[in-house]
């Protein structure tokens, strides 16, 4: 047990250490808000898409196609906690339909780019990269489409403007562009070489540390502001219930062992900043979502360690 805890500490400590560096740099004023926004744009718009392209273009995909049990296990857990979060917001806290959708989205939408990518690559290495990035490509579009349809469609129905917005999100999202480029490279047999490969390698290697520092900077911008009850409930559903459902399903559905572990750890990630951004867009549930992002990120240091122990990560 002690040896395993030591091994897990070597995975978890550097990740949360870099988040702490970003938080302290923002708290002290060493890096200001412009730096936080620029670094976040760089990570999401360039470094991580290049990392995804490089990994998937070079990776060995599983024989026999995609293990569909992997997708069923993850999204079953995501939609269960989404629904539980919505019901709890209405029944326990008396929130409106729109605010309930925001809180449900916060329960089901994980911080994949800024926490999931660094932690899963650190824990599972190249073997975990393929299931990680394939799920990353699907996760945000699916959750955003569901949340948008529930939020906008409940009132006036599905409008042309809303469908156009969803289409633009799917065609212009940098993460998805990295996936599309990797698919084209695989179909054509193109493998970058020479100076281009070295350039892509350097960009890809910057993704993880920059993502972590960027998250630390962001946490100072989204502090715990109140609405503690909903924030605690969202954090519990996200960090405990979601991965527990996925863990149970991955033990009965067919998939490679590493894929099963990646699905559980992916589900155990804290609430994504997209929950706060969606709340800002609709002007509903802003306080609860901001508090949930910060609270779940801080608590995930301990809950992710526990999930690594359960999974036997060493």
ZIJO-V729552 format. One record per helix or strand. SS is the DSSP state (H for helix, E for strand). FROM is the first residue (numbers start at 1). LEN is the number of residues. If there is no record, write none. Layout:
BEGIN
ss->(SS/SS)
from->(FROM/FROM)
len->(LEN/LEN)
END
This chain:
BEGIN
ss->(H/H/H/H/E/H/H/H/H/H/H/H/E/H/H)
from->(2/33/68/97/110/112/126/160/174/194/228/257/271/273/286)
len->(26/26/24/12/1/13/28/13/15/28/23/11/1/10/26)
END
